[in-house]
Amino acid sequence: MPVERKLSPTHDAPYRGLRVLDFGQGIASPYCAMLLGVYGADVIKVEPPEGDWSRYLGTTYGSHTTLSAVYNRGKRSLCLDMKHKDGVAVAEMLARDCDVLIEGFRPGVAARLGIGYEDLARENPGLIYLSVSGFGQSGPYSKRPGSDSVAQAFSGLVSINVGNDKTPHRVGTTISDVVTGVYAFQAIATTLFARATVGTGRWIDVNLSQSTAALLGHKVAEHILEGGAPRALNVPAGSYQTSDGWMMVTLVNEPQYKRLCAAIDRDDLASDPRFADFAGRADTADALIPQMREIFLTQSTEAWLARLHAADIIAERILNPGEWLRNIHVEATKGAVCQDTPGVGPVYAPRTPGIASLSEDRLCPAPDVGQDSYAVLMEAGFERGAINDLVKTGAVRQAKGGAAS
């Protein structure tokens, strides 16, 4: 018989006792599952024999890249060959006893494998089933392959991220994947809340393209209302090079512009009628911003920040990720966590916002492929001999060094 799980949630671990099967690969699906693990869920990462493809995307360290090492923390790994009928049978059995199943196959693939929502929900009506894809489970683009870059392009994000070279650029991190994982997590969280009263789960459809579009917020409305050529939002806000680095200056109201001009000793820019308001400054940005650039080049970042902060202007140094990690504020607020990952070394990541404690520090490091196959199946009620048979047929794999005895 499967090991009985008692649900004993706390503020530190509100999902303690929750069983999650994570069939996802890459970033979006695994990140959603990892967030459930941050809040106490038992997350079983179900991988094919070759492993999650994110293990090979980028520089490899042991059995990981930084992608797989960061977004699979707090999980156990079960390696199943879903091309083997016994591997499918194991997956179906585990799905009948889980609370949440996450999959990132192309639409229709999970059903063909035997782990589609409709089949599983008949025996497990409380199942919360999340499908993550590039364009969703329906619509004319549903069968198209998707990726972070494609989602950024399709959603409109790339079009509004135009560089000084006048070329539209993708954002330099996997923002579509990450935000999809966050939206997927909140959809599961609300469904778990509803399940406590309704008694049943549901099928959740989250995709990279819609999730990325949701990030754009007002930009769609702005594009239509301003005839397809919206003004810049808050000129002369932006990135400025100083004598020794770069900084970001932001304005959100008119008084801040006047204070900015005073702080840089250019009151004439505040009184110039061309620059009287945000709309005017947007229309005459080519006349204003070059002057700002020349001014900021004359002093160091630290000197400018001192002057701007004294004037209550929103501004900050532009840091790279390593500088952020070692920043005194980040260190003081414990803004990062670190897991010592076998074969990789220390893996640093930003702390998940909003957690009630430092529980994320106690997450186990991302596992090797099939590291926990025996442990997971024995908890599910399999006898060791039966697991040995599954391993012999290739339906189940156990990582070298894993607990097989």
C-alpha positions as CSV (number, residue, x, y, z in Angstrom):
1,M,0.0,0.0,0.0
2,P,1.2,3.6,-0.6
3,V,2.7,5.4,2.3
4,E,-0.1,7.5,4.0
5,R,0.4,11.3,3.7
6,K,-0.9,13.5,6.4
7,L,-1.6,17.1,5.4
8,S,-0.2,19.4,8.2
9,P,0.2,22.8,6.6
10,T,1.9,25.7,8.4
11,H,2.7,29.2,7.3
12,D,6.2,28.1,6.6
13,A,5.0,25.1,4.5
14,P,1.3,25.6,3.6
15,Y,1.5,22.8,1.0
16,R,3.1,20.2,3.3
17,G,1.5,16.8,2.5
18,L,0.7,17.8,-1.1
19,R,2.0,15.3,-3.8
20,V,3.0,16.8,-7.1
21,L,4.1,15.0,-10.3
22,D,6.2,17.2,-12.5
23,F,6.5,15.9,-16.0
24,G,7.7,19.3,-17.3
25,Q,11.0,20.0,-18.9
26,G,12.9,23.3,-19.5
27,I,12.0,26.2,-17.2
28,A,8.3,27.1,-17.1
29,S,6.8,23.9,-15.9
30,P,9.7,22.9,-13.6
31,Y,9.7,26.4,-12.1
32,C,6.0,26.2,-11.2
33,A,6.6,22.8,-9.6
34,M,9.6,24.2,-7.7
35,L,7.5,27.0,-6.3
36,L,5.1,24.4,-4.9
37,G,8.1,22.7,-3.3
38,V,9.2,26.0,-1.8
39,Y,5.9,26.0,0.1
40,G,6.3,22.4,1.3
41,A,4.9,20.2,-1.4
42,D,6.5,16.8,-2.1
43,V,7.5,17.3,-5.8
44,I,8.5,14.3,-7.9
45,K,10.2,15.2,-11.1
46,V,9.4,12.5,-13.7
47,E,12.2,12.5,-16.3
48,P,12.8,10.4,-19.4
49,P,16.0,8.3,-19.6
50,E,17.9,11.1,-21.3
51,G,16.8,13.6,-18.7
52,D,15.2,17.0,-18.9
53,W,16.6,18.8,-21.9
54,S,17.5,21.8,-19.7
55,R,20.3,19.6,-18.3
56,Y,22.2,20.2,-21.6
57,L,21.3,23.8,-22.5
58,G,24.3,25.8,-21.7
59,T,27.5,24.9,-19.9
60,T,27.2,21.6,-18.1
61,Y,28.3,20.9,-14.5
62,G,28.0,17.3,-13.7
63,S,24.5,16.3,-14.7
64,H,23.2,19.9,-14.7
65,T,23.3,23.3,-16.3
66,T,22.4,26.4,-14.3
67,L,18.9,26.1,-15.7
68,S,18.3,22.6,-14.4
69,A,20.1,23.2,-11.1
70,V,18.1,26.4,-10.2
71,Y,14.6,25.4,-11.4
72,N,14.6,21.9,-10.0
73,R,15.6,22.5,-6.4
74,G,13.5,20.8,-3.7
75,K,12.5,17.9,-5.9
76,R,13.1,14.1,-6.1
77,S,13.7,12.5,-9.5
78,L,12.0,9.4,-10.9
79,C,13.2,8.3,-14.2
80,L,10.5,6.6,-16.4
81,D,10.7,5.5,-20.0
82,M,7.2,6.6,-21.2
83,K,7.9,4.8,-24.5
84,H,7.7,1.5,-22.4
85,K,4.2,0.2,-21.5
86,D,5.3,-0.5,-18.0
87,G,6.7,3.0,-17.6
88,V,3.3,4.4,-18.7
89,A,1.6,2.1,-16.2
90,V,3.7,3.4,-13.4
91,A,3.0,7.0,-14.3
92,E,-0.8,6.2,-14.4
93,M,-0.6,4.6,-11.0
94,L,1.2,7.5,-9.4
95,A,-1.2,10.0,-11.1
96,R,-4.1,8.3,-9.4
97,D,-2.6,9.2,-6.0
98,C,-1.3,12.7,-6.6
99,D,-2.8,16.1,-6.0
100,V,-1.2,18.1,-8.8
101,L,0.1,16.9,-12.1
102,I,2.2,19.3,-14.3
103,E,3.0,18.5,-17.9
104,G,4.7,20.5,-20.7
105,F,4.1,18.2,-23.7
106,R,2.7,19.6,-26.9
107,P,-1.1,19.5,-26.9
108,G,-2.4,16.0,-27.3
109,V,0.8,14.2,-26.4
110,A,-0.1,13.6,-22.8
111,A,-3.4,12.0,-23.7
112,R,-1.7,9.7,-26.3
113,L,0.8,8.7,-23.6
114,G,-2.1,7.7,-21.3
115,I,-1.8,10.5,-18.8
116,G,-4.3,13.0,-20.2
117,Y,-6.6,14.8,-17.8
118,E,-9.9,13.2,-18.8
119,D,-8.6,9.7,-18.2
120,L,-6.9,10.5,-14.9
121,A,-9.8,12.6,-13.5
122,R,-12.2,9.7,-13.8
123,E,-10.3,7.9,-11.1
124,N,-8.8,10.9,-9.3
125,P,-11.5,13.6,-9.4
126,G,-9.6,15.9,-7.1
127,L,-6.6,16.0,-9.5
128,I,-5.4,19.5,-10.4
129,Y,-3.9,19.1,-13.9
130,L,-1.7,21.8,-15.4
131,S,-0.7,21.9,-19.0
132,V,2.0,24.3,-20.1
133,S,2.6,25.0,-23.8
134,G,3.8,27.6,-26.2
135,F,0.4,28.8,-27.5
136,G,-2.2,26.9,-25.4
137,Q,-4.3,23.8,-25.8
138,S,-6.7,25.2,-28.5
139,G,-6.6,27.7,-31.3
140,P,-4.9,27.7,-34.8
141,Y,-1.4,28.0,-33.3
142,S,-1.8,25.3,-30.6
143,K,0.3,22.7,-32.4
144,R,3.1,25.1,-33.0
145,P,6.4,24.6,-31.1
146,G,7.0,27.4,-28.6
147,S,10.0,28.8,-26.7
148,D,10.9,31.7,-24.5
149,S,12.2,33.7,-27.5
150,V,9.2,32.9,-29.6
151,A,6.8,34.0,-26.8
152,Q,8.7,37.2,-26.4
153,A,8.4,37.9,-30.1
154,F,4.7,36.8,-30.5
155,S,3.5,38.7,-27.5
156,G,4.8,42.1,-28.5
157,L,7.6,42.3,-25.9
158,V,10.4,42.2,-28.4
159,S,8.8,45.0,-30.5
160,I,8.8,47.4,-27.5
161,N,12.4,46.5,-26.5
162,V,14.2,48.5,-29.1
163,G,17.9,49.2,-28.5
164,N,20.0,52.2,-29.4
165,D,20.8,50.3,-32.6
166,K,17.1,50.6,-33.6
167,T,16.7,46.9,-33.5
168,P,14.0,45.1,-31.5
169,H,15.7,42.7,-29.0
170,R,14.5,39.8,-26.8
171,V,14.9,40.4,-23.1
172,G,18.3,38.9,-22.0
173,T,16.8,36.3,-19.7
174,T,14.1,33.6,-19.9
175,I,11.4,36.0,-18.8
176,S,8.6,34.3,-20.7
177,D,9.4,30.9,-19.1
178,V,9.7,32.4,-15.6
179,V,6.5,34.5,-15.7
180,T,4.6,31.5,-17.1
181,G,5.8,29.5,-14.2
182,V,4.6,32.2,-11.8
183,Y,1.1,32.5,-13.5
184,A,0.8,28.7,-13.5
185,F,1.7,28.6,-9.8
186,Q,-1.0,31.2,-8.9
187,A,-3.6,29.3,-11.0
188,I,-2.8,26.1,-9.1
189,A,-2.9,27.9,-5.7
190,T,-6.4,29.3,-6.4
191,T,-7.6,26.0,-7.6
192,L,-6.3,24.3,-4.4
193,F,-8.3,26.8,-2.4
194,A,-11.4,26.1,-4.5
195,R,-10.9,22.3,-4.2
196,A,-11.2,22.5,-0.5
197,T,-14.9,23.5,-0.9
198,V,-15.9,22.2,-4.3
199,G,-14.2,18.9,-3.8
200,T,-12.9,18.4,-7.4
201,G,-9.9,19.6,-9.3
202,R,-9.7,21.0,-12.8
203,W,-7.6,21.2,-15.9
204,I,-5.5,24.4,-16.1
205,D,-4.2,25.7,-19.4
206,V,-1.3,28.2,-19.2
207,N,0.9,29.1,-22.1
208,L,4.1,31.1,-22.7
209,S,2.6,33.5,-25.3
210,Q,-0.4,34.6,-23.2
211,S,1.7,34.9,-20.0
212,T,4.2,37.1,-21.7
213,A,1.4,39.3,-23.2
214,A,0.0,39.7,-19.7
215,L,3.3,41.3,-18.7
216,L,2.8,44.1,-21.1
217,G,-0.2,45.4,-19.2
218,H,-1.2,48.8,-20.5
219,K,0.9,48.5,-23.7
220,V,-1.9,46.9,-25.8
221,A,-4.4,49.6,-24.8
222,E,-1.8,52.3,-25.4
223,H,-1.0,51.0,-28.8
224,I,-4.7,51.2,-29.9
225,L,-5.5,54.5,-28.3
226,E,-2.4,56.2,-29.6
227,G,-2.9,55.0,-33.2
228,G,0.0,52.4,-33.2
229,A,2.7,55.0,-32.3
230,P,2.6,55.5,-28.6
231,R,4.8,58.2,-27.0
232,A,7.6,57.2,-24.6
233,L,6.1,57.0,-21.2
234,N,8.3,59.2,-18.9
235,V,11.1,61.0,-20.8
236,P,13.9,61.6,-19.9
237,A,13.8,58.5,-17.7
238,G,16.3,55.8,-18.8
239,S,19.8,54.4,-18.7
240,Y,22.7,56.9,-18.5
241,Q,26.4,56.4,-18.7
242,T,28.5,58.1,-16.0
243,S,32.2,58.6,-15.8
244,D,32.7,55.2,-14.3
245,G,29.6,53.1,-15.1
246,W,25.8,53.2,-15.7
247,M,22.8,54.1,-13.8
248,M,19.0,54.2,-14.2
249,V,16.9,57.3,-13.6
250,T,13.1,57.1,-13.4
251,L,10.4,59.8,-13.2
252,V,6.8,59.2,-12.3
253,N,5.5,62.7,-11.9
254,E,6.1,66.3,-13.1
255,P,7.7,67.6,-9.8
256,Q,10.4,65.0,-10.1
257,Y,11.5,66.4,-13.4
258,K,11.9,69.9,-12.0
259,R,13.9,68.4,-9.0
260,L,16.0,66.4,-11.5
261,C,16.9,69.6,-13.4
262,A,17.9,71.3,-10.2
263,A,20.0,68.4,-9.0
264,I,22.0,68.5,-12.2
265,D,22.3,72.3,-12.2
266,R,20.2,72.8,-15.3
267,D,17.1,74.7,-14.2
268,D,17.0,76.0,-17.8
269,L,15.8,72.6,-18.9
270,A,12.9,72.8,-16.4
271,S,11.8,76.2,-17.7
272,D,12.2,75.4,-21.4
273,P,8.6,75.3,-22.8
274,R,9.5,72.4,-25.1
275,F,10.0,70.2,-22.0
276,A,7.0,71.5,-20.0
277,D,5.4,68.1,-19.5
278,F,5.7,64.4,-20.2
279,A,3.9,64.6,-23.5
280,G,6.1,67.5,-24.7
281,R,9.3,65.8,-23.5
282,A,8.3,62.7,-25.4
283,D,7.8,64.7,-28.6
284,T,11.2,66.5,-28.2
285,A,13.2,63.6,-26.7
286,D,15.9,64.0,-29.4
287,A,16.6,67.5,-28.1
288,L,16.5,66.7,-24.4
289,I,18.1,63.3,-23.9
290,P,21.5,64.1,-25.6
291,Q,21.9,67.0,-23.2
292,M,21.2,64.7,-20.3
293,R,23.7,62.2,-21.5
294,E,26.5,64.8,-21.7
295,I,25.7,66.0,-18.2
296,F,25.8,62.5,-16.6
297,L,29.1,61.7,-18.2
298,T,30.8,64.4,-16.2
299,Q,30.7,62.7,-12.8
300,S,30.8,59.2,-11.2
301,T,27.8,57.1,-10.6
302,E,28.2,57.4,-6.8
303,A,28.4,61.2,-7.1
304,W,25.3,61.4,-9.2
305,L,23.3,59.0,-6.9
306,A,24.2,61.1,-3.9
307,R,22.8,64.2,-5.6
308,L,19.8,62.6,-7.1
309,H,18.8,60.8,-3.9
310,A,19.2,64.0,-1.9
311,A,16.7,65.5,-4.3
312,D,14.3,62.5,-3.8
313,I,14.8,61.3,-7.4
314,I,14.3,57.6,-8.2
315,A,17.7,56.4,-9.4
316,E,20.0,53.4,-8.9
317,R,23.2,51.9,-10.2
318,I,22.9,49.3,-12.9
319,L,24.3,46.1,-11.5
320,N,25.2,42.8,-13.2
321,P,23.9,39.6,-11.5
322,G,27.2,39.1,-9.6
323,E,27.2,42.7,-8.3
324,W,23.5,42.2,-7.2
325,L,24.4,39.1,-5.3
326,R,27.2,40.8,-3.4
327,N,25.3,44.1,-2.8
328,I,25.1,45.1,0.9
329,H,21.4,45.5,0.7
330,V,20.9,42.0,-0.8
331,E,23.2,40.5,1.8
332,A,21.5,42.3,4.6
333,T,18.0,41.2,3.5
334,K,19.1,37.6,2.6
335,G,17.9,38.2,-0.9
336,A,19.6,35.1,-2.3
337,V,19.8,31.4,-1.4
338,C,22.5,28.9,-2.1
339,Q,22.3,25.1,-2.4
340,D,25.5,23.1,-2.6
341,T,24.7,20.8,-5.5
342,P,26.7,17.6,-6.1
343,G,28.8,17.7,-9.2
344,V,28.0,21.4,-9.6
345,G,29.1,23.3,-6.5
346,P,27.3,26.2,-4.9
347,V,24.2,27.2,-6.8
348,Y,22.9,30.7,-6.0
349,A,19.5,32.0,-6.9
350,P,17.3,34.9,-5.9
351,R,15.0,34.1,-3.0
352,T,11.3,33.5,-3.8
353,P,9.4,36.7,-2.8
354,G,6.7,36.5,-0.2
355,I,7.7,33.3,1.7
356,A,7.0,33.4,5.4
357,S,10.4,32.1,6.5
358,L,13.8,31.0,5.4
359,S,12.4,27.6,4.4
360,E,13.8,27.9,0.9
361,D,17.3,27.6,2.4
362,R,16.4,24.0,3.4
363,L,15.4,22.8,0.0
364,C,17.4,19.9,-1.3
365,P,19.5,20.6,-4.3
366,A,18.3,19.6,-7.8
367,P,18.5,15.9,-8.2
368,D,20.4,13.7,-10.7
369,V,18.2,11.8,-13.3
370,G,16.5,9.0,-11.5
371,Q,18.2,9.7,-8.2
372,D,15.1,8.8,-6.2
373,S,13.4,6.2,-8.4
374,Y,13.5,3.4,-5.8
375,A,12.5,5.6,-2.9
376,V,9.5,7.1,-4.8
377,L,8.2,3.8,-6.0
378,M,8.6,2.1,-2.6
379,E,6.6,4.9,-1.0
380,A,4.0,4.3,-3.7
381,G,3.7,0.6,-2.6
382,F,6.0,-1.2,-5.0
383,E,8.0,-4.1,-3.6
384,R,11.7,-3.9,-4.2
385,G,11.6,-7.0,-6.4
386,A,9.0,-5.4,-8.6
387,I,11.1,-2.3,-9.0
388,N,14.1,-4.4,-9.8
389,D,12.1,-6.0,-12.6
390,L,11.1,-2.6,-13.9
391,V,14.7,-1.5,-13.9
392,K,15.7,-4.6,-15.8
393,T,13.2,-4.0,-18.5
394,G,14.3,-0.4,-18.8
395,A,10.9,1.1,-17.8
396,V,12.5,2.6,-14.7
397,R,16.0,4.0,-14.4
398,Q,18.0,4.6,-11.2
399,A,20.9,7.0,-11.1
400,K,24.3,5.6,-10.3
401,G,24.9,6.0,-6.6
402,G,21.1,6.2,-5.9
403,A,19.4,4.2,-3.2
404,A,18.8,1.0,-5.0
405,S,19.5,-1.4,-2.2
